[in-house]
Amino acid sequence: MINDDEWGIIKYEDSRWKSSSGYEKYPAVNITWYGANQYAKWAGKRLPTEAEWEKACRASSNTKYCCGEVESNLVEYAWNGYNSGNKTHPVGQKKPNSYGIYDMIGNAWEWCSDWYDADYYKSSPYKNPQGPDSGSLRVMRGGSWNNFTVMYRSANRYSLDPRFKWNGNSIGFRCARSSAQ
């Protein structure tokens, strides 16, 4: 999730990326897929594929949630509809998954690079699927501060028009870097 001291909540203004003062540790939200993708390119990175996102979330587990099978444990890992106070929170206040990655679930939905196809994984490549070649919706993963536990399954998929940013502070992104970079 883009959230470090340098950027925080970001916006593109006057041909520059700017952070909002006081939100340096918060997820970057209110951004379209196009804006997230452009920022990732600008930063020399990219949006993760849906498969990469899920691997990072699962952290080598095969359990229902990134923190195991027990739904009640999610409160330790995610800001959600039960504990968020209806807002995002600084990243890193909840427990990380076993890879040490914070906020893979809850706090803000995360755009992935893939086009959405409900049936894609029925016939996709087994190794490193890159998503469909085209579509009208983009994939989002992870759920946000205003969702409940059903959205936090590691395999949960959601899709949205890539032009949409929802002013509810619940859609953000995380950058990925290819191993050659």
C-alpha positions in Angstrom: 0.0 0.0 0.0 1.4 3.4 -0.8 1.6 5.0 2.6 5.2 5.9 3.5 6.4 9.1 5.0 7.2 10.5 1.5 3.7 10.1 0.0 0.9 9.3 2.4 -2.5 10.2 0.8 -1.5 11.4 -2.6 -3.0 13.4 -5.4 -1.8 14.5 -8.8 -1.9 18.3 -9.0 0.0 20.8 -11.2 1.8 17.9 -13.0 3.2 16.6 -9.6 2.3 14.0 -7.1 1.5 15.6 -3.7 0.7 14.1 -0.3 -1.8 15.6 2.2 -0.1 16.9 5.3 -0.8 14.8 8.4 -1.6 11.7 6.4 1.9 10.4 5.7 1.2 7.0 7.3 -2.3 6.5 5.9 -3.1 4.6 2.8 -3.4 6.6 -0.4 -7.1 6.5 -1.3 -9.7 8.2 -3.6 -7.7 7.1 -6.7 -8.9 5.5 -9.9 -7.2 2.5 -11.4 -5.6 4.8 -14.0 -4.2 7.1 -11.3 -2.8 4.2 -9.3 -1.3 2.7 -12.4 0.2 6.0 -13.4 1.7 6.6 -9.9 3.2 3.1 -9.9 4.9 3.7 -13.3 6.1 7.1 -12.1 7.6 5.4 -9.1 9.4 2.8 -11.3 7.0 0.1 -10.2 3.7 -1.4 -11.2 0.4 -2.6 -9.8 0.6 -6.3 -8.7 -1.3 -8.9 -10.7 -4.2 -10.4 -8.9 -2.2 -13.7 -8.5 0.7 -11.8 -7.0 -1.6 -9.9 -4.6 -3.2 -13.2 -3.4 0.2 -14.8 -2.9 1.4 -11.9 -0.8 -1.9 -12.0 1.2 -1.8 -15.7 1.8 1.9 -15.6 2.8 2.3 -19.3 1.9 -0.8 -20.4 3.7 -3.8 -22.2 2.3 -6.2 -21.0 5.0 -9.4 -19.1 4.5 -7.9 -15.9 5.9 -4.3 -14.6 5.8 -4.2 -15.2 9.6 -5.7 -18.7 9.6 -9.2 -20.1 9.7 -10.6 -18.3 12.7 -12.7 -15.3 11.7 -12.5 -13.7 15.1 -8.8 -13.3 14.7 -9.3 -10.8 11.9 -9.7 -7.9 14.3 -6.0 -8.3 15.1 -5.1 -7.9 11.4 -7.6 -5.6 9.8 -9.5 -2.4 10.2 -13.0 -3.3 9.3 -16.7 -2.4 9.8 -16.5 -3.5 13.4 -13.4 -1.6 14.6 -12.5 1.2 12.2 -14.7 4.0 13.4 -15.7 4.5 9.8 -12.3 5.7 8.5 -8.9 4.6 7.4 -6.1 4.3 9.8 -2.3 4.6 9.6 -0.8 1.5 8.1 1.1 -0.8 10.4 -1.2 -0.5 13.5 -2.5 -4.1 13.1 -0.5 -7.3 12.9 1.3 -8.2 9.7 0.8 -11.5 7.9 3.6 -14.1 8.1 5.5 -12.4 5.3 5.6 -9.3 7.4 3.2 -7.4 5.2 0.8 -5.0 6.8 -2.8 -4.2 5.9 -3.2 -6.8 3.2 -6.8 -7.0 4.4 -9.0 -4.1 5.6 -8.2 -0.4 5.7 -8.5 0.1 1.9 -9.3 -2.0 -1.2 -6.3 -2.4 -3.5 -6.3 -2.1 -7.2 -4.6 -4.9 -9.1 -3.3 -4.7 -12.7 -5.7 -7.4 -14.0 -8.9 -7.0 -16.0 -11.7 -8.8 -14.3 -13.3 -12.0 -15.7 -15.3 -14.2 -13.3 -14.3 -17.3 -15.1 -10.6 -16.5 -15.8 -9.1 -18.9 -13.2 -11.1 -21.9 -14.6 -8.7 -21.9 -17.6 -5.8 -19.6 -16.7 -2.1 -20.7 -16.6 -1.2 -22.4 -13.4 2.0 -20.6 -12.9 2.0 -16.8 -12.7 -1.3 -15.9 -14.4 -1.3 -12.4 -15.7 -5.1 -11.9 -16.0 -7.3 -11.5 -19.1 -6.1 -9.4 -22.0 -9.1 -7.1 -22.0 -12.3 -6.2 -20.1 -14.3 -3.4 -18.8 -13.7 -3.8 -15.0 -10.5 -4.0 -13.0 -9.8 -6.3 -10.1 -9.6 -5.0 -6.5 -8.6 -7.1 -3.5 -8.4 -6.9 0.3 -11.6 -5.2 1.4 -11.6 -1.9 3.3 -12.4 -0.3 6.6 -16.1 -0.3 5.9 -16.4 -4.0 5.0 -17.2 -7.0 7.2 -15.3 -10.3 7.5 -16.7 -12.0 4.3 -14.6 -9.6 2.3 -11.4 -10.6 4.0 -11.1 -14.1 2.7 -7.7 -14.3 0.9 -9.5 -15.5 -2.3 -12.2 -12.8 -2.3 -12.4 -11.0 -5.6 -14.1 -7.7 -6.4 -14.3 -5.7 -9.6 -14.9 -2.1 -10.4 -14.9 0.3 -13.3 -11.3 1.6 -13.5 -12.5 5.2 -13.8 -14.2 5.0 -10.4 -12.5 6.3 -7.3 -15.3 6.4 -4.7 -15.0 9.4 -2.4 -15.6 7.1 0.6 -11.8 6.8 1.3 -11.9 3.0 0.7 -10.1 2.4 -2.6 -6.3 2.5 -2.7 -3.4 0.5 -4.1 -0.1 -1.1 -3.4 2.9 -1.2 -5.8 4.9 -4.2 -6.9 8.3 -4.5 -8.3 9.6 -7.1 -10.7 12.5 -9.2 -9.4 14.8 -7.8 -12.2 14.2 -4.2 -10.9 
